[in-house]
Amino acid sequence: MIKLSKELYDSIKNAALKGRPEEVCGLIAGVEENGIRTVKKVYHLENIDHSNEHFSMAPKDQLAAVRDMRQNGFIPLGNYHSHPESPSRPSEEDKRLAFDKNASYMIISLIDKTAPVLNSFRIDGGEVTKEELEIGG
């Protein structure tokens, strides 16, 4: 299970809406205890591809985010990105590029801008498992 506060959900949602029509992306960090992952910070990173179909995070921004995580006592939990025109599920490219089976891959769909859909997944060797996501608090 992964937990995300309403405030951090809103941060992801607002970044995704503002970044349309491009995909937006970033890293998520926090703590893990007894199998429950709690997101404590979201790092909004530049999509250097500037595309509505895929994303790449700027390496220097990723390094800065990881440095900040360490300074705050957080661990990397995974990443998020938006699907401006497709459902909240991993694309074939998302599956192919998912190298960390322990990461949470959050995807927010903006098909309906008035009701974005956020889901979280684990991806292991192309096999996708939807992760229980609790938003609130």
LINNOR-V120034 format. One record per residue. N is the residue number from 1. RES is the residue in three letters. PHI is phi in whole degrees, 0 to 359 (999 if undefined). Layout:
N&RES&PHI / N&RES&PHI
This chain:
1&MET&999 / 2&ILE&232 / 3&LYS&246 / 4&LEU&223 / 5&SER&292 / 6&LYS&299 / 7&GLU&299 / 8&LEU&287 / 9&TYR&301 / 10&ASP&299 / 11&SER&297 / 12&ILE&294 / 13&LYS&301 / 14&ASN&294 / 15&ALA&296 / 16&ALA&296 / 17&LEU&294 / 18&LYS&293 / 19&GLY&279 / 20&ARG&306 / 21&PRO&271 / 22&GLU&282 / 23&GLU&288 / 24&VAL&252 / 25&CYS&208 / 26&GLY&180 / 27&LEU&250 / 28&ILE&238 / 29&ALA&220 / 30&GLY&174 / 31&VAL&229 / 32&GLU&227 / 33&GLU&215 / 34&ASN&54 / 35&GLY&79 / 36&ILE&256 / 37&ARG&260 / 38&THR&240 / 39&VAL&284 / 40&LYS&251 / 41&LYS&208 / 42&VAL&245 / 43&TYR&250 / 44&HIS&276 / 45&LEU&245 / 46&GLU&289 / 47&ASN&276 / 48&ILE&288 / 49&ASP&278 / 50&HIS&46 / 51&SER&235 / 52&ASN&265 / 53&GLU&239 / 54&HIS&200 / 55&PHE&216 / 56&SER&221 / 57&MET&271 / 58&ALA&297 / 59&PRO&304 / 60&LYS&294 / 61&ASP&291 / 62&GLN&297 / 63&LEU&297 / 64&ALA&297 / 65&ALA&295 / 66&VAL&296 / 67&ARG&299 / 68&ASP&296 / 69&MET&303 / 70&ARG&299 / 71&GLN&296 / 72&ASN&263 / 73&GLY&76 / 74&PHE&263 / 75&ILE&246 / 76&PRO&293 / 77&LEU&255 / 78&GLY&153 / 79&ASN&214 / 80&TYR&224 / 81&HIS&204 / 82&SER&257 / 83&HIS&243 / 84&PRO&298 / 85&GLU&228 / 86&SER&219 / 87&PRO&295 / 88&SER&278 / 89&ARG&205 / 90&PRO&295 / 91&SER&283 / 92&GLU&300 / 93&GLU&294 / 94&ASP&302 / 95&LYS&295 / 96&ARG&295 / 97&LEU&266 / 98&ALA&275 / 99&PHE&264 / 100&ASP&246 / 101&LYS&293 / 102&ASN&269 / 103&ALA&281 / 104&SER&266 / 105&TYR&249 / 106&MET&268 / 107&ILE&229 / 108&ILE&250 / 109&SER&267 / 110&LEU&246 / 111&ILE&306 / 112&ASP&251 / 113&LYS&301 / 114&THR&278 / 115&ALA&215 / 116&PRO&301 / 117&VAL&243 / 118&LEU&248 / 119&ASN&230 / 120&SER&235 / 121&PHE&225 / 122&ARG&247 / 123&ILE&230 / 124&ASP&228 / 125&GLY&60 / 126&GLY&87 / 127&GLU&274 / 128&VAL&255 / 129&THR&236 / 130&LYS&288 / 131&GLU&263 / 132&GLU&295 / 133&LEU&238 / 134&GLU&248 / 135&ILE&249 / 136&GLY&149 / 137&GLY&87
